[in-house]
């Protein structure tokens, strides 16, 4: 189930602050990666794209504002929410941070409780199931808190892997996911699974979704992967 946890990258050069943030995020159930420099952050994002980034403005080497600019210009990372953390409280600094692409701007010192709320608010937009929201697509409803899926009001029986696959699809209807991307999101990078295993579980998911009739909502995109709708 760990693969379903939202991945948060904390980019902070002050070790004590970095660990406080990581501790509180892990206590909330997030999978946390840490970086102390801008270069380390860019490398970690390249290796494993997080679901959200907490980014300090003042970093050794590449600044947080430059990292934000770079990530927001790349097609594969421009949709990742970035919360800028900074001691710079002037309006001009806030405006600069937001205009560079930050999705939120939090001034130090900040309330950890408020920051956690802002993290969840961003994830409600990009990964709604991870914060307990119900997902709907056509006649399919998924409740991430009760782990129930219904179609046309009838409950479907899904295994845990099929449930995570459907969650991934329903969070971004229409998006084409490659087999490798589905492996990273559903199984996690630390587990070796052959890409053909994805096809097996897609087949099981299709069977479960069609248990009470209805068209197959999962689309196979030749040479690319799978999509919902």
N, C-alpha and C positions, 0 to 999 in steps of 0.2 A: 504493500500500500504506500510505501514511501515515495514511489515515483509520482503519486498523485499530489504530493505536497507542493505548494507554490515555492519556487526557488527565488530567494532574495539575495542579491549581491550587495554587501555593505562595503563601500569604498571610503575609508577613513584612515588618515595617517597617524592619528593619536591612538596607540594601542588600547588604553583604558576605555576610551569612548567606543572604539570598535567592538570591544568585548561586551560592553554594557548593551549595545544595540543588538549584537548577535545573541546574547543571553535572553533578552526579552523577546526577540523574534522566534527563537527556538521554543521558548515557553508557550508561544502562541501557536506552535505547530508548524512553523515554516522551516524549509530546508535552506540553510544559510551558507553562503560562500563569503570569504573575506579577502579584501585587497587593501594594501597599505600605500600603494602608489598608483598613479594613472596608468603606467605601462602594464602593471600587473592586472589592473582592472580590464584593460582592453584585451589582454591575453585570455583571461577567464571568460569574458563574453564571447570571444572567438571559439573557445573550446566548448562552452555549454551556455547557450543563451538563457539568461534568467527571466523570470516572469516580471520582476520589478527591481529597480536599482535605487539604493540610497547613496547619494553621491555628494561628498564633501567638496566645496568649491576650492579651498586652498589645499593643494596636494604637491608633493615634491615632483619635479619633472613636469609631466603633462598635467595641466590644471583641470579641475573638475568641469569648468565651463567649456574647455576645449574637448574633453571627452564627450560631454553632452552634445556638442555640435557635431562631432564625428558620428556618434551613434544615431543621431536623428537624420543624418543624410544617407545612411545605409538602408537599403530595402529590407534586409533581414532583421534589423534592430530598431527601425524607426517607430514601431508600434509598442516597444517596451517602455512602460511608464518609468519616468525618472523623477525622484523627489530630491531636489537640491537642498543640501544642508549647509548653512553658512552663518558666520558671525556678522556678515555685512547686512545691516538692517535698513539701510537707506532705500528709499523708493526706487532710485535709479538702478540700484543693484538688483532688487526684486524684478524690475522690468527687464533688465538685461538677461537675468537667468531664465525668465519665462519666454522671452523672445528668442533665446538660443534654442529652446525646445523643451525645457523642463516642464513637467506636468504639474508640479507643485513646488513650493519654495518655503522652507521652514528655517526660521532664524534661531541660532544658538544663543543662550541655552534654551532648550525646549523641553516640554513635558513628554516623557516617553509614552504616557497613555494617549496623549493627543497624536503623537507620531504614529502609533499603532493604528489609531482610527483612520488616519490619512492613508496608511498602507492598505488597509482593508477597503477604503473608498476607491482607491485606484484599481484594486483587484476586482471589485464588483463590476468594473467596466470591462476589464480584459479577461478575467478568469472568474466569472460569477459563481460557478459551482464550488470553487475553493473557499468561498465565504458563506456557503449555505443557501445560496439562492436557487430557486426552482428554474429549470430551463424548459423552454417549449419550442418545438419545431413541428409545424403542421399539426398532425394529430398525436404527436408523441410528447409526453411530459416526463421529465426526470427530476426527482427530488433528491438532492445530494445529501440531505441530513438523514432521511429515512432509508436511503439507498433503494428507492422504489422507482420503477419505470412503468408507465401505463401508455397504451395506445388505444385511442377511441374509448377510453375509460376502463379498459381491461388490463389487469396487471400482467406484466411480462416477467419471465424468469431468466435472469442474466447472471452469468458467473462474474466474479470480481474483475477479471481482465476485460470481459465484454462491457461491463459497466464503465470502466475507465476509458475504453475506446469510444463508447457512445458519448460520454461526458466531453471528451476532447472534440469530437465532431460537433456536438451541439453548442459548445462555447463559440465556435466560429463556423457557422453554416456557410457552405459554398467554398470554403477554403480547401485547396487540394493539399493533402498531407502525403509526403513520400513515406515509404516503408521505414526509412531510417529515422525520420522525424517522429513517427508513431512509436518506434522502439524507444527513443529518448524520452518521450513524454509519458508513455504508458508503462514501460518496463524499467526505465532508468538506465543511465550510462554505465553503472557499475555491474550490470548483469549482462552476460553474453547470451543473446538469443538470435538465432538465424532469422534473416528477413522473411523467409518462407513461413515462419511461425505467425507473422502478421496476417498472411493470407488465410491461414487456418482459423484464426480468431475472428477475422472479418466474416468468414463463412458462417461461423457460429452465431455472430451478432445478427447477420442477415436472417438466419433461420429463426432466431428468437423474435426479431421484429416482425416477421411474417407469420408468427404462430396463430394469429387470429385473422389472417387475411391482410389485404392491403398491398399496395405496390412497394417494391424495394426502394427505400429512400437513399441508399448508399450508391454512389456513382463511382465506377471504376474509370480512371483516366489513364489510358494506355501510355505506358512509359513514364508516368508521373506519380501515380498513387491512387488515393481514394478521397472522396469528398461526400459530405452530406448535402443532398439536394443539387 
